[in-house]
Amino acid sequence: MKQKLLIDIECYPEFFFLGCMDFKTKVKFSFEISESIDQRKELYQFLKSYSGFWVSFNGIHYDDVVLAFGQSNNWWIKENWYTACTYLKEMSDKIISDDDSNWETLKKYKWFKWGFTRIDLFLYWSKKLRLSKKISLKSLGIQMGYPVVQELPYAPHLILNEEQREDIKIYNLEHDLGILNLLTDKMNGEIEIRQTIVKKYKIDAWSMDMPKVASEILLQSYCKKTGNDLSETRKLRFDRPTIHIGKLLEGFNPKFETPKLQEIWKNLLNAIDSFDETFVLFNSLDQGVRISVGDGGIHSINNNELYCSTDTHSIITSDVASMYPSLIIKHELFRFSEVLDEYKSIKNLRLTETKPNLGIAKKNNDQVEIKKWKIIDTLYKFILNGPSGLLDMSHSWLYYPEGALKLRLIGQLTLLKLTEKCMQQNYRVVSLNTDGIEVIIPNDKLDYYYNVLIPELEQQFNLIFEHEKYEKIIYQNVNSYITISTGKSKKKGAFVTNPEKAVTTPPALGGSVDFLIIPKMLQCYFEKGIKPEFILNNLDTFEYNWDGEVEKLHIYDFCASQKCDRSYQVEWNLQKQQRLNRYFVSKSGAYLYKCKNGKKTHMMKGWGVQIYNKYEEKKLSEYLIDKRFYLSSANKSISHLDGNQTQIQN
């Protein structure tokens, strides 16, 4: 197995530093260029000869570019240390500026041919997700519970003295590489999936997100079948045409019987390019559900609602199995038939190869085979799921807006037909979202639902539905809910107690971990009736099974973090702070402000906080946590939801 090095650089006007850590042995070493230490020759030889794995966070777009600039121009050797630092800092500034005018200067260094294999963990998140979540190494460190929250100690434009350079070395080797080490360990499964991709498909997928992996695998197959050039095909771009939805849906008819849905269907067929409508459907018992449909998706509108199964009625959730892959195949929603053929082949492989072999491995308790087939099954799963988004990406060679719109609309119409059939039986539909519905059914009608109503719908649309019974379902809104069943609770939004486990597409890291004690208290209350007051009065001893294993509370459950942009200065207890801070609400705390142009703005209005950027081992009861904040937040949600518990009619 090749050596796996974790790396990170620091770049100042008169100081350059590359920190490295061996992932297996944890041995650290570094290269420095400064007035004190000049290791340019050693760095040049190391970069020239190293042939293992090179693991970074945003290295492909930053660290590696700076290093390639020095390596390709040989400034490590021919210039003095001062000039080398100056040039490297100028290159660093050009990269950070994100100015398009610098592209011609930067591109040859971005494409520099290294002898090592680069793994950039930052690129494992798709670009849209990276931007929306503002993912950074420090924020991931907070989510993973890294004990220290520290930003770069000195502004990058400063001339550092010897003591300050030592601080930067500690910051790099201890904290940046410490977080990167923790992240690499957490994401090792993601790396192994890409190792399988490289071996199986001969694609350099080490630093690709999964939608891009899916695109490249389908591209490879398409070009092999057609003889087209890979590079030229990858550059294909298409304009979005005017889409007449009636023409787009020719040959498809949900056969609505309800006047309101017939009206929606008529409006949809007359729409051009897009469609958006909100309406209410009722059954004959005057039980209604408010629904929003459109080219962006379908969802019900739920606010502070709580439903419970009873001795006479059950809450059933019914989801379409592999909805988007099934619809893509059935309605041939790729631009190119060759791509559709490969897509069908991959789905067939998952059904006939990976799932049976995984089942055999589990039966034999063969951990090596289980791991192998889990990786392959996960790979196939994401090849099948990735293209649904790529169909609507204008910069993708798979861009096919007609297919993307047809995919979403047929999925929504299928759910509307299921809703109509339920309403006709006087079942109460309480919610819809993307690929399924939640419906309250009299227990004596369950057999009809499973064995008559659903099979009729499956036959009509050639789809398969999967079902589960919920004991309770609690909504703040359609994007924030918790379900309680005999199996594992499903949680979204404000009810998520472990963001790492809540996200269904890897990499899971990236969600908020602010004040997790609140959703934990909500889950305890709605699952077991345990009141928040009891939990907060037993901080050191309380334990509960929130996410598959019994856990005690931790100080991080009471913490949140915030980061201000560079235009603000952060102040706490009359002292300047770094822009990113972790804190908890405390009886002995002070107000946290962001300051700009002489104006102070509360970052936790009405509550004092304790900055907690360095972990301390002690009992929770010793932290002087202000229980009032957490109690009021939890009880506010509970009162809203308890007051809106729906009584199911017999």
C-alpha positions in Angstrom: 0.0 0.0 0.0 1.3 3.4 -1.0 2.2 5.9 1.7 -0.7 8.3 2.4 0.5 11.9 3.3 -1.7 14.6 4.7 -0.5 18.0 3.6 -1.2 21.7 4.2 0.7 24.9 3.2 1.0 28.4 4.8 2.1 31.3 2.6 3.4 34.7 3.9 5.5 37.4 2.2 8.7 36.2 3.9 7.7 32.7 5.0 6.6 29.6 3.3 5.7 26.3 5.0 4.6 22.8 4.0 3.4 20.6 6.8 3.1 16.8 6.2 1.8 13.9 8.3 1.9 10.2 7.5 -1.7 9.0 7.9 -0.7 5.5 9.1 2.2 6.3 11.5 1.2 9.9 12.4 4.8 11.0 11.9 5.0 14.6 11.0 7.6 16.5 9.0 7.8 19.8 7.2 9.7 22.1 4.8 10.3 25.7 5.5 11.5 28.7 3.5 12.4 31.7 5.6 15.4 33.8 6.8 15.9 31.2 9.6 15.5 28.0 7.6 15.9 27.5 3.8 14.8 24.1 2.7 14.2 24.8 -1.0 16.4 22.1 -2.3 15.0 19.5 0.0 11.5 20.5 -0.9 12.3 20.4 -4.7 13.7 16.9 -4.4 10.9 15.7 -2.2 8.2 16.9 -4.6 10.1 15.5 -7.5 10.5 12.0 -6.0 7.3 11.4 -3.9 5.0 8.9 -5.5 2.4 8.0 -2.8 -1.0 9.5 -2.0 -1.2 13.2 -1.4 -4.2 14.1 0.8 -5.4 17.7 1.1 -8.4 19.9 1.7 -8.9 22.2 -1.3 -5.3 21.3 -2.4 -6.1 20.9 -6.1 -7.3 24.5 -6.3 -4.9 26.0 -3.8 -2.0 24.2 -2.2 -1.0 22.1 -5.2 -1.2 25.2 -7.5 1.2 27.2 -5.4 3.6 24.2 -5.1 3.4 23.6 -8.9 4.2 27.2 -9.5 7.4 26.8 -7.5 8.3 23.4 -8.9 7.8 24.1 -12.6 9.7 27.4 -12.5 12.5 25.8 -10.4 12.4 28.8 -8.0 13.2 26.4 -5.2 16.8 26.4 -6.7 17.6 29.4 -8.8 16.3 32.3 -6.7 17.2 33.3 -3.1 14.8 32.4 -0.2 13.3 36.0 -0.1 12.5 36.1 -3.8 11.0 32.6 -3.7 8.7 33.5 -0.8 7.7 36.7 -2.6 6.8 34.9 -5.8 4.9 32.2 -4.0 2.9 34.7 -2.0 2.0 36.5 -5.2 0.8 33.3 -6.7 -1.2 32.5 -3.5 -2.9 35.9 -3.7 -3.9 35.4 -7.3 -5.5 32.1 -6.5 -7.4 33.5 -3.5 -8.6 36.6 -5.5 -10.7 34.3 -7.7 -10.3 36.8 -10.5 -11.1 35.3 -13.9 -8.3 37.4 -15.5 -5.8 35.2 -13.6 -7.0 32.0 -15.3 -4.4 32.0 -18.1 -1.7 32.3 -15.5 -3.1 29.7 -13.2 -4.3 26.9 -15.5 -0.9 25.4 -16.4 -0.2 25.0 -12.7 -3.6 23.5 -12.0 -2.8 20.9 -14.7 0.8 20.3 -13.5 1.8 16.6 -13.8 2.8 15.3 -10.4 4.3 11.9 -9.6 2.0 11.4 -6.7 -1.8 10.6 -6.5 -3.8 13.5 -5.3 -6.9 13.1 -3.0 -8.7 16.4 -2.4 -11.4 15.7 0.2 -12.9 19.1 -0.3 -14.0 18.0 -3.8 -15.9 15.0 -2.4 -18.8 17.4 -1.9 -20.5 18.5 -5.2 -19.9 22.1 -6.1 -23.5 23.2 -5.3 -23.3 21.6 -1.8 -19.9 23.1 -1.1 -21.3 26.6 -1.9 -24.6 26.3 -0.1 -23.0 24.9 3.1 -19.9 27.0 3.0 -17.9 24.0 3.9 -14.5 24.6 5.4 -11.9 22.5 7.2 -12.5 24.5 10.5 -16.3 24.0 10.3 -15.8 20.3 9.7 -13.5 20.2 12.7 -16.3 21.6 14.8 -18.7 19.1 13.5 -16.3 16.2 14.2 -15.7 17.5 17.8 -12.1 18.5 17.3 -11.0 20.0 20.6 -9.6 23.3 19.4 -11.2 25.9 17.2 -8.4 28.1 15.9 -8.2 30.3 12.8 -5.0 31.5 11.2 -3.3 33.3 14.0 -1.9 36.1 11.8 -3.2 37.8 8.7 -1.6 36.5 5.5 -0.1 39.8 4.5 2.0 40.3 7.6 5.8 40.0 7.9 6.2 37.4 10.7 8.9 37.4 13.3 10.5 34.2 14.5 8.0 33.7 17.4 5.1 34.2 15.1 6.5 31.7 12.6 6.6 29.2 15.3 3.0 29.8 16.1 2.1 29.2 12.4 4.0 25.9 12.4 2.1 24.7 15.5 -1.2 25.9 13.8 -0.3 24.0 10.7 1.1 20.7 12.1 -1.1 20.4 15.1 -4.5 21.8 14.2 -4.8 21.9 10.4 -3.3 18.5 10.0 -5.0 17.3 13.1 -8.4 18.1 11.6 -7.4 16.7 8.2 -6.3 13.5 9.9 -9.7 13.2 11.6 -11.5 14.0 8.4 -9.5 11.4 6.4 -10.3 8.8 9.0 -14.0 9.7 8.8 -14.1 9.7 5.0 -11.9 6.6 4.5 -15.0 4.8 3.1 -15.4 7.4 0.5 -11.7 7.0 -0.5 -12.2 3.2 -0.8 -15.2 3.7 -3.1 -13.0 5.8 -5.4 -10.2 3.2 -5.2 -12.8 0.7 -6.6 -13.8 3.2 -9.3 -10.2 3.7 -10.4 -9.6 0.0 -10.5 -12.8 -1.0 -12.2 -13.3 1.9 -14.7 -9.7 3.2 -15.1 -11.0 6.7 -14.2 -8.9 9.2 -12.1 -11.7 9.5 -9.6 -9.6 10.2 -6.5 -10.8 13.8 -6.2 -14.3 13.6 -7.8 -17.7 14.0 -6.2 -20.1 11.2 -7.0 -22.3 13.0 -9.6 -19.1 13.7 -11.5 -18.1 10.0 -11.1 -21.5 9.0 -12.5 -21.0 11.4 -15.4 -17.5 10.1 -16.2 -18.5 6.4 -16.1 -21.5 7.0 -18.4 -19.3 9.1 -20.7 -16.6 6.4 -20.9 -19.3 3.8 -21.9 -20.9 6.2 -24.4 -17.7 7.0 -26.2 -16.7 3.4 -26.3 -19.9 2.5 -28.0 -20.0 5.4 -30.4 -16.3 5.9 -31.1 -16.7 9.6 -30.1 -13.8 11.5 -28.5 -13.9 11.6 -24.7 -12.7 15.2 -24.4 -14.9 16.6 -27.1 -18.0 14.8 -25.8 -17.3 16.1 -22.3 -17.4 19.6 -23.7 -20.8 19.2 -25.3 -23.3 21.9 -24.3 -26.9 22.3 -25.3 -29.4 25.2 -25.2 -32.6 25.0 -23.3 -35.5 24.9 -25.8 -39.0 26.2 -25.3 -40.8 23.2 -23.6 -44.5 22.7 -24.3 -45.5 20.5 -21.4 -48.5 19.0 -23.1 -46.3 17.8 -25.9 -43.6 16.7 -23.4 -46.2 14.4 -21.6 -47.7 12.9 -24.8 -48.5 9.3 -24.1 -48.7 9.7 -20.4 -52.1 10.1 -18.6 -52.6 9.8 -14.8 -56.4 9.5 -15.5 -57.5 11.7 -12.7 -61.1 11.4 -11.6 -61.3 14.3 -9.1 -62.4 17.6 -10.6 -59.7 19.6 -8.9 -56.9 17.2 -10.2 -58.5 17.2 -13.6 -58.2 21.0 -13.5 -54.5 20.8 -12.4 -53.8 18.3 -15.2 -55.5 20.6 -17.8 -53.5 23.6 -16.6 -50.3 21.5 -16.7 -50.8 20.4 -20.3 -51.3 24.1 -21.3 -48.2 25.3 -19.6 -45.0 26.3 -21.3 -41.5 25.8 -19.8 -42.6 25.7 -16.2 -45.5 25.0 -13.9 -46.3 26.0 -10.3 -49.6 25.7 -8.4 -50.7 25.3 -4.8 -54.1 23.8 -4.0 -56.0 21.8 -1.3 -57.5 18.3 -1.8 -60.3 17.0 0.5 -61.8 13.7 1.1 -65.6 13.4 1.8 -64.9 13.7 5.6 -63.6 17.2 4.9 -60.0 16.2 5.8 -57.7 18.1 3.5 -54.0 18.4 2.6 -52.5 21.5 1.1 -50.1 20.6 -1.8 -47.6 22.6 -3.9 -46.6 21.1 -7.3 -44.3 22.5 -9.9 -41.2 21.9 -12.0 -39.1 22.3 -8.7 -40.9 19.4 -7.0 -43.9 18.4 -5.0 -44.6 18.8 -1.3 -47.4 19.3 1.2 -47.5 22.3 3.4 -47.3 21.2 7.1 -46.8 23.5 10.1 -46.6 22.3 13.7 -48.6 19.1 13.2 -48.5 15.9 15.2 -50.2 12.6 14.2 -50.3 9.4 16.2 -51.3 5.9 15.2 -54.1 4.4 17.4 -55.8 1.1 18.1 -58.1 1.8 15.1 -55.9 3.8 12.7 -52.3 3.5 11.4 -50.0 6.1 9.9 -48.5 4.5 6.8 -45.7 5.9 4.7 -45.5 4.7 1.1 -42.4 5.5 -1.1 -41.7 4.6 -4.7 -38.7 2.3 -4.7 -35.8 3.7 -6.8 -38.2 6.3 -8.1 -35.9 8.4 -10.4 -33.9 5.5 -11.8 -37.1 3.6 -12.6 -38.7 6.6 -14.3 -35.6 7.4 -16.2 -35.5 3.9 -17.7 -39.3 3.6 -18.3 -39.6 7.0 -20.0 -36.2 7.0 -21.7 -35.1 10.3 -20.2 -31.5 10.5 -21.5 -30.6 12.4 -24.6 -28.5 9.5 -25.9 -29.8 6.0 -26.2 -26.3 4.6 -25.6 -26.3 6.2 -22.2 -29.7 4.7 -21.4 -28.4 1.3 -22.3 -25.4 1.5 -20.0 -27.7 2.9 -17.2 -30.0 -0.1 -17.6 -27.0 -2.4 -17.5 -25.8 -0.9 -14.2 -29.3 -1.2 -12.6 -29.4 -4.8 -13.7 -25.9 -5.4 -12.2 -27.0 -4.0 -8.9 -30.0 -6.3 -8.8 -28.4 -9.5 -10.1 -24.8 -9.1 -8.9 -24.2 -6.9 -5.9 -27.3 -7.5 -3.9 -27.2 -11.4 -4.2 -23.5 -11.5 -3.4 -23.9 -9.1 -0.5 -26.7 -11.3 0.8 -24.4 -14.4 0.6 -21.6 -12.6 2.3 -23.8 -11.5 5.2 -25.2 -15.0 5.5 -21.6 -16.4 5.8 -20.5 -13.5 8.0 -17.6 -12.9 5.6 -16.5 -9.4 6.6 -14.1 -9.1 3.7 -16.7 -10.0 1.1 -19.3 -7.8 2.9 -17.1 -4.8 2.7 -16.2 -5.5 -1.0 -19.8 -5.9 -2.1 -21.1 -2.9 0.0 -18.6 -0.7 -1.8 -19.6 -1.9 -5.2 -23.3 -1.6 -4.3 -22.8 1.9 -3.1 -21.0 2.8 -6.3 -23.8 1.4 -8.5 -26.4 3.2 -6.3 -24.8 6.6 -6.9 -24.3 6.0 -10.6 -28.0 5.5 -10.8 -29.0 8.4 -8.6 -26.4 11.0 -9.8 -27.8 11.6 -13.4 -31.2 12.9 -12.1 -29.4 16.1 -11.2 -27.0 16.1 -14.1 -30.0 16.2 -16.5 -30.7 19.7 -15.3 -27.1 21.0 -15.2 -26.4 23.2 -18.2 -22.7 22.7 -17.9 -23.0 18.9 -18.1 -22.7 16.9 -21.4 -25.8 15.0 -20.0 -27.9 18.2 -19.9 -31.4 17.4 -21.1 -33.9 19.8 -19.6 -36.8 18.1 -21.3 -35.9 14.8 -19.6 -35.4 16.5 -16.3 -38.8 18.3 -16.4 -40.6 15.1 -17.5 -38.9 13.1 -14.7 -40.0 15.5 -12.0 -43.6 16.0 -13.4 -44.3 12.3 -13.9 -43.1 11.6 -10.4 -45.4 14.2 -9.0 -48.4 13.1 -11.0 -47.8 9.5 -9.7 -48.0 10.7 -6.1 -51.1 12.9 -6.9 -52.8 9.8 -8.3 -52.0 7.9 -5.1 -53.3 10.8 -3.1 -56.5 10.8 -5.1 -57.0 7.1 -4.6 -56.5 7.5 -0.9 -59.0 10.4 -0.8 -61.6 8.3 -2.6 -61.3 5.8 0.2 -61.6 8.5 2.8 -58.1 7.9 4.1 -56.4 11.0 5.4 -53.3 12.0 3.5 -51.2 14.1 5.8 -48.1 14.8 3.7 -46.3 14.3 0.4 -42.7 15.0 -0.6 -40.6 13.9 -3.6 -41.1 10.2 -3.8 -43.8 9.2 -1.2 -46.7 10.1 1.0 -47.9 9.6 4.6 -51.5 8.5 5.0 -53.7 7.6 7.9 -55.7 4.4 7.2 -58.3 2.6 9.3 -56.7 -0.7 10.5 -59.6 -2.7 9.0 -58.8 -1.1 5.6 -55.0 -1.9 5.6 -55.5 -5.1 3.7 -57.3 -3.3 0.9 -54.6 -0.6 0.8 -51.7 -3.1 0.5 -53.4 -5.7 -1.7 -55.8 -3.7 -4.0 -55.1 0.0 -4.1 -51.3 -0.1 -4.2 -51.1 -2.9 -6.8 -53.5 -1.1 -9.1 -51.3 2.0 -8.9 -48.1 -0.1 -9.4 -49.7 -1.7 -12.5 -50.8 1.7 -13.9 -47.4 3.3 -13.6 -45.1 0.2 -13.6 -43.5 1.2 -10.3 -43.0 -0.5 -7.0 -44.0 1.0 -3.6 -42.4 0.3 -0.2 -44.2 0.8 3.1 -43.6 1.4 6.7 -45.8 2.1 9.7 -45.2 5.1 12.0 -46.3 5.3 15.6 -46.0 9.1 15.4 -45.0 11.7 12.9 -44.3 15.2 14.1 -43.8 18.2 11.7 -42.6 21.6 12.3 -42.8 21.8 8.5 -42.3 19.4 5.6 -38.6 19.9 5.8 -38.4 19.6 9.6 -39.9 16.5 11.1 -39.4 13.3 13.1 -41.0 9.9 12.6 -41.2 7.4 15.4 -41.7 3.7 14.6 -40.6 0.3 15.8 -37.5 0.7 13.7 -35.2 3.7 13.5 -36.6 7.2 13.8 -36.3 9.3 10.7 -35.3 12.9 11.3 -34.9 16.0 9.3 -34.3 19.7 9.9 -34.7 20.9 13.5 -35.1 17.3 14.7 -31.7 16.0 13.5 -29.6 14.9 16.4 -26.6 13.6 14.4 -26.1 15.5 11.1 -23.4 12.9 10.0 -26.0 10.2 10.0 -28.9 12.3 8.8 -27.5 13.0 5.3 -28.2 10.1 2.9 -25.7 10.9 0.2 -22.0 10.8 1.0 -20.1 12.6 2.3 -22.3 12.9 5.3 -20.3 15.6 7.1 -21.3 19.2 6.5 -24.5 19.8 8.5 -25.1 22.0 11.4 -24.3 20.8 14.9 -25.6 23.9 16.7 -27.4 23.2 20.0 -28.0 19.5 19.4 -29.3 19.2 22.9 -32.6 20.7 21.7 -33.5 18.1 19.0 -32.2 15.4 21.5 -34.7 16.7 24.1 -37.5 16.8 21.5 -36.8 13.2 20.5 -36.8 12.0 24.1 -40.1 13.8 24.7 -42.0 12.6 21.7 -40.6 9.0 21.8 -40.8 8.4 25.5 -42.5 11.3 27.1 -39.3 12.4 28.9 -39.6 16.1 29.8 -36.7 18.5 29.0 -36.6 19.6 32.7 -35.7 16.0 33.7 -32.9 15.8 31.2 -31.4 19.2 32.2 -31.7 18.4 35.9 -29.6 15.2 35.3 -26.9 16.4 33.0 -24.2 14.1 34.3 -26.1 10.9 34.4 -28.8 11.1 31.7 -28.3 8.7 28.7 -30.5 7.8 25.7 -30.4 5.9 22.4 -30.6 8.8 19.9 -28.9 7.3 16.8 -28.5 3.6 17.3 -26.4 3.5 20.5 -26.9 4.6 24.0 -25.0 7.9 24.7 -24.6 10.4 27.5 -24.8 14.1 26.9 -21.6 16.0 26.0 -20.7 19.7 26.3 -20.7 19.9 22.5 -24.5 19.2 22.6 -24.9 22.6 24.2 -22.6 24.4 21.8 -23.1 26.4 18.6 -20.6 28.1 16.3 -20.7 31.2 14.1 -18.4 32.8 11.7 -18.4 36.5 10.6 -17.1 37.7 7.3 -13.9 39.7 7.1 -15.7 43.1 7.2 -16.7 42.5 10.9 -14.7 42.3 14.1 -16.0 39.9 16.8 -16.0 41.1 20.4 -16.8 39.1 23.6 -16.3 40.3 27.2 -14.8 43.6 25.8 -12.0 41.6 24.0 -11.5 41.0 20.3 -12.0 37.4 19.2 -11.3 35.4 16.0 -14.1 35.4 13.4 -15.1 31.7 14.0 -16.1 30.8 17.5 -17.7 27.9 19.3 -19.7 28.8 22.4 -22.5 27.7 24.8 -25.1 29.8 26.6 -23.8 30.3 30.2 -24.9 31.9 33.4 -21.5 33.4 33.7 -21.2 34.4 30.1 -20.9 37.7 28.3 -22.6 39.0 25.2 -21.1 38.1 21.8 -21.1 40.9 19.3 -20.1 41.4 15.7 -18.8 45.0 15.2 -18.7 47.1 12.1 -18.4 50.9 11.6 -18.9 51.5 15.3 -22.1 49.5 15.5 -22.4 46.4 17.7 -24.8 43.6 16.7 -25.8 40.7 19.1 -24.9 37.3 17.8 -27.0 35.6 20.5 -29.5 38.4 21.4 -30.6 38.3 25.0 -28.2 35.6 26.2 -24.7 35.6 27.6 -22.3 33.0 26.2 -19.1 31.3 27.1 -16.5 31.1 24.3 -15.5 27.4 24.1 -12.8 27.2 21.5 -10.7 24.8 23.6 -12.2 21.6 25.0 -11.9 21.0 28.8 -12.6 17.7 30.4 -15.1 18.1 33.3 -18.6 17.3 34.3 -21.4 19.0 32.5 -22.8 20.3 35.8 -19.5 22.2 36.3 -19.8 24.3 33.1 -22.4 26.8 34.4 -24.7 26.1 31.5 -27.7 28.4 31.4 -30.5 25.8 31.3 -33.2 28.5 30.7 -32.2 29.0 27.1 -32.3 25.3 26.2 -35.4 24.6 28.2 -37.3 27.5 26.6 -36.3 26.5 23.1 -37.4 22.9 23.6 -40.6 23.7 25.4 -41.6 26.3 22.8 -41.5 23.6 20.1 -43.3 21.1 22.3 -46.1 23.5 23.2 -46.7 24.3 19.5 -46.7 20.6 18.5 -48.7 19.3 21.5 -51.3 21.9 20.9 -51.7 20.7 17.3 -52.0 17.0 17.9 -54.6 15.7 15.4 -57.3 13.4 16.8 -57.9 10.6 14.3 -61.6 10.0 13.7 -62.9 6.5 14.2 
